[in-house]
Amino acid sequence: MKYKLFGLFVIATLILSACGATAGGEGAAGPIKIGGGFALTGAESSLDLPAANGAKLAVKEINAAGGVLGRQIDFIVHDTKYDMSVTAQVAKQFVEQDKVVAVVGFTDSDSVLASGPTIQAAGLPFIIAGATSPKLPAQIGDMLFFACFGDNVQAAVGAEYGFKNYGKTAYLLWDKGVEYTTLLGGYFKSRFTELGGTLALEDTYEDNATDFSAQIAKVKALPQQPDFYFISAMPYNVGPVVKQFRDAGLTGPIIGGDGYDTPDILSVAGPAAENVFFTTHALMDSTGGTEGIKKFISAYNKEYGHDPENAFAALGYDSVYLLADAIKRGGSTDAQAIKTALESTSNFAGITGAITLSADAHIPRKGVTMIAIKDGKFTLGAELVPEKVPAP
């Protein structure tokens, strides 16, 4: 009798275990749910849509190769529309409804500020693709990681490049309505003046501005034009501001950040985009790029019918592979196991450069690519590491 009861107990246990392993897809046999937060529509879509496409391509490749820990990735993407209230709701949906184990996404700091607190409170790892404010880890918490460099790094490169190549006087203009542009402008000023540079004039504009004639009039009124112009702009207004500067006869070098890394600057500004330089994460060049970049461009083209629009496509791709690598090394989808694995990441070979993270540094130290716009194309200006970086 005892043996019969024991046998029934074992059978019941196995049945319950099997049910538990498949219910809701959360057991060992179920997919690994990862959230993808991107503004697929709206003003930030020229950066976020390529990032989302890169991330989805990475998921497809990983799943085709057998997944992670023998499980497929279920990549749940929601469009945040570059609306901060929608972004906050999407973060809540990832946590409460989708039950994801981690989140990747976003190319702007405001979206991370809107979504990060909810993801952090849930204790989920959050890898941001292209939002570059180095203040974010302190603002959000210890579950936030970067696949990209910080704004203080790229601003330092912009300052050093302008100072060494064009001269000691600059004009500084920034969009005062966005975290990214405000910080980028501030870090540029800090490093440029530290080098011994002088700002001939500083000015700002509203985020929704389309007419920059007031700012241009002040520049033209200067007794002498500066050696170059540093304009900290978002992707949706960089084209108009560059074109209007050129149309007004201001032909000196214009330097900016990775917000310029969008085809819109070429389609909107046209020939006016000549003599424009900007910092970004990699040059998407199928001929002169690294072998990794060439392979990525080929795969992206095969998947979407065109080459990557910008480096943010590669950052989305890197973000997913970085997370998958951490899950594999951690041997678990447990949040703390993923966090510990991310903090032990060393020289992870990303498309946009090697990534090393630690418990004290959730932002990787990476080189910066300087793009020069020539003959209507993005060309490699330089690969740079700043001599000194302003504190966050």
C-alpha positions, 0 to 999 in steps of 0.5 A: 500500500505504501509503495502504491501511494508513493507511486501515485504521489510521484506521478502527481508531482510530475504532472503538476511540475509539467503544468507549472513549466508551461503555464503562462510560458514562464517555466524552463520550456517557455520563452524569455520575455523581453520588453522593447520600448521604442518611439516607432512613431513621433518625433524621435522615430528617426532614431528609435525605429532603426534601433527597434529594427536592429533589436528585432534582427538580433532577436531573430538571429539569436532564436534561429541559433537556438535561443538563450539557455535553450529557450526562445526570446519573445520580444515584446515591442510597444510604440511609445510615440515619443509621448512621455505619458504613453512611455510611462504607461508602456513601462507599467505594461511591461511590468504588470501585463507582459511580465518581462524579465528585462527591458531594452530600448530608447534613444533619448534621455527623456523617455528613460526618465519617464519609464525608468522609475517603474522598471527600476521599482520592479527590479528589472534590468534595463539596457538603454540603446542610445539615450546618452545622459551620464546622469541617468544611472544616478537618476534611475538606479542600479538596474540601468545599463548603457550600450552606448557612451555618455554625452559628456564623452561625445561633447568632450570629443566635439570640443577637442575636435573643434578647438584643435581643427578650427580655433579657439572661439565658438558659438553655442546653441542648444534646444532648452526643452530636452534633457539630451541637448541641454546636457550636451551643450553644457558638457561642450561648454565645460570642456571647451572653456577648460581647453582655453576656448572662448564662447563668442555667444550662447543662445537657446531655442524652444524644442518645437521651434521651426524658425531660427531667425532670432538666433541667427540675427544675434550671430550675424550681429557679432563683430567677428564670426566664431571659428565654428558653431556648436549646435546641440539639436534633436534629430527633428530640428537639426535639418531646419536649423542647419539649413537656415544658418546656411541660407543666412550666409553662416558657412563656418563649420557646424559641430553637433552630437549624435542627434544629427545621425539621421537621414533627415539632415540630408533630406531637409538641409540638402547641400547646406549640410556640407561642412557639418560634423557630428559625433556618433557611435559608428559609421554605417559604411559597407565598404570602409567599416569594420568586418562586424559592421559590414556583416551587420549592414548585410544582414539588416539590408537582407531583413529590411530591404535597405541599409541601416539608417544610422548607428542607432540600428547597431545600438539596438542590435548590440543591446539585445546581444548584450542582454542575451550574453548576460542571461547566458553567462548568468545561467538564469533569467533571474533579475539579480543574476542578469545584473551580476552578469552585466556587471562582469561584462568585459570587452563584449564585442559589440558592433558599435565597439567593445563594451566593458561594465562593472558594479561601479560603471554601468556606462561603457568607455567607448571610442567616439566616431566623428562623421563629416558630411561631404558631397551629401554623404556621411563620411568618416572624419575621425575615430577619437577618444577624448583626452579628458571627460567632464564629470556627469 
